[in-house]
Amino acid sequence: MIRPTIPLRTRLALVILTSANLLGCATIKQSDTSRTGIEQLLISSADDKALDKFDLRPIAGAKVFVDTQYLDCTDKNYLLIALHQRLLANHCTLVAKQDDSDVVLEIGSGGVGTDRNDLFFGFPGMALPPPAMVALPRIALFERDKSMGTAKVALVAYDTKTRQPVINSGYSLARADHNFWQVLGMGGQQSGSVQRELVASTNETPSAAETAAMLAQKPGTPVR
């Protein structure tokens, strides 16, 4: 009888995840500001992904007036600055008046925000009826908190004098995500595109879930 062999990368991933569940501890989500940093990163990361899908080369080197009258969304200042960065990277000159421009670029949002999906397996807890003065505690066998940031952005650029379109490629839709999960109240792990961005940009130690995903991945396959 031939026994199936488990690849070394998969075995290493299982060992890391098992160790994390035995030794880890749960982390309670807290924030000292009105919004958590993760929530803001979900939106800004989705904004960046949406803007990266637009090809701005047709207006490279032009004097551009950015018309923001159609932009009304959460954290729109970041979206505008991120757009300015991409225009400057294409050697455009930003002008304050439409009359001084070669191209007018209009930007609008079709939806920028966050969503959350919580998954819980276990006993939710309950208060015992009188005269009992105690309550049965909540017991989580498995718990997952999946947060998503979504950005739908539209760009239109036209010649200032002729009003003829220069960029009219429709809208761009993008999403960023962040996951937090734990087993038996232990081993709180984080994963998702925002977590990978944090690890890459801050040299933060990756969680066991991220490490396991990288080890189990085939060589040369990009992490999504």
N, C-alpha and C positions, 0 to 999 in steps of 0.2 A: 504493500500500500504506500503510495507516494504522498508524503505530507507537503502541503503548500508552504512555501518559504515566504517569510515576510521580509521585504527589503530593509536594509540597514537604516536608511533614512526614516522609514515609517516607524521602526522600532525605537529609534532615538526620540522621535516625536512623541510616542506613547509614554516613554519613560519620563520625559520632561513634564507632560501634562499630569501624569499620575503624581509625581513629586510635588508639583504646584498645588494640587488639591489636598495633599496631606499636610503640607507645611505652610500654605498661604493663609491669609486671613481676609475677611470681608472688609470692604471700604464703603463707608456711608457717604453718599453724594452730598457735598456741602458747598456753599459759595458765600463769600463776604460781599459780593456785589449783586446788583439786580439780576444779572444773567451770568451763567457759568461761562468759563473760558471755552469749554468744549462746544457749547451751543453757538458761541460766536464764531469759532473755527469751522463749524459745520457749514455756516452760511458763507463765510469768506472763501473757504475751499471750493464750495459749489460755484461761487461767482467766478473764481479763477478758471475752473474747468470749463465753464460755459464760454468765457471770453476767449480761451485758448482755441476754441473751435472756429473762430472767425478768421478769415484771411484778409488782413489789412494791407496787403501789398499793393492793391490797385490805387491806394491813396498815399503811397510812400513818398516822402519828401514834400508833401503838399502843406499849405497853410489850412489848418482845420479849426472850424468853430464847432464845439460840442453843444448841441441843443438838448437840455435836460428837462424840458417841460413835460415830457411824457414818462419820466422816471419817478415812480412813487413806490418805494419798497423799503423793507427793513435793511438797515446798514447801507443805505445808498451811497454814502460818502466813500466807503471802501470800494464799492463797485466803480465809482467815477475815477478814483485815484488809480485803480487797477487798469482801467481803460486808458487813462492818460499815459501810464507806464508803457503800455503796448504801442500806443501811437508814437511816443518818443523813440521807442526802440526801432520803429520804422522810419525814423528821421523826419517825422512830421513836426510842424511848428504850430503850437496851440495859440490861437488868437482869441481875444475877449469880445470882438465884435464880428457879426456876420459879414458886414461890408468889407472887412479886411481879409476875408478867407477865400480860398480857392474851392474848398469843399465844406459843406455842412453835414455833420454827422449827428443823427438823432438816435437816442438810446431809450428803450422802454423795457419794462419788466412785466412778465406775464405770471409771475409767481416766485417769490423768494421767501423761504421760511423753513421751519424745522418740523419734523414729525417724530413720534416715539412709539415704539411697539414693545410692550412688556410681556414676557412669557414666564409663567410660574407653575411649577409642579410641586405639590406638597399639601400640608395642612394649613389653612389660612388663619387658624386660631379662633377662639370663641370664648365668650364670657359664660360661666356657669350660672344657672338660675339660683335665686336666693333659696336658702340662707347662705349659700357658698359665697365667700369673699374673694375668690381667686378666679383667674381666667386661664384657659389652656393656651400656651404660647404658640405663636406662628412657627411652623417648621418647614423650611424650604429644602426640598430634595434637589431641585434644579431651578435656577433663576437666571433670566437673561433680559437685559435692557438694550434694545437696539434703537439708536437715534440716527436720524437721517436729515441732511440739509439738501434742499432742492432749489435750483435757480433756473428760471426760464427767461432768457434775455433776447431782445430783438434789436438789431442794428440796421439802419438805413443811411447811406451816404449819397449825396447828390452834388452835382456841380453848382456852385453858387450862382453863376450867371445864366447858364442854360437850363438849370433845374433837371437835367438829365441824370438818371441814376448811375452811380459809380459802383456802389456796393448795395445789392438787394438780394441777399442770400437767405432771407427768412429769419427764423429764430434758432437759438441754441438752447438745449436742455441738458442739464448736468446734475449729478447728485454726489454728495460725500456722505460717509457713514462712520459711525463709532459704536462699538459693541462692548458691553460689560456683562460678564457672566460668571457664575459661581455654582459649585456643587456642594451640597450639604453645608452651606454657609461658609465654606472655606475655598481658598484658591481663587480670589477675585481676579479675573483676567480681562485684559482690554485688547481689542483688535479693530480692524477697519482702516479706511483710507486716512482718516484724521490721525489715528494713532501712529501709522507708518510715517506720516509727515512729521509728527512730533519727534519720533525716534531719529529720523534722518536729519532734522534741522537742529536739534538740541543735544544730540549724542545721549539722549535718555536711554536707559537700559530697556530693551524690548521685553514685553511680557512673555510668559511661557507660551501663551497661545500664538503670538506672532513668531516666536522662535520655532515652535513646532510646525507652523505652517510653512516656514522657509525650509526647514529640514525635510519635510515630506514632499516638497515641491521638486519636480524634475529639473535637472540642471539646464539653465538657459531659458527657463520659462519665467516671464515677468510676473511679479506679485501684483495682483489687482486689488 
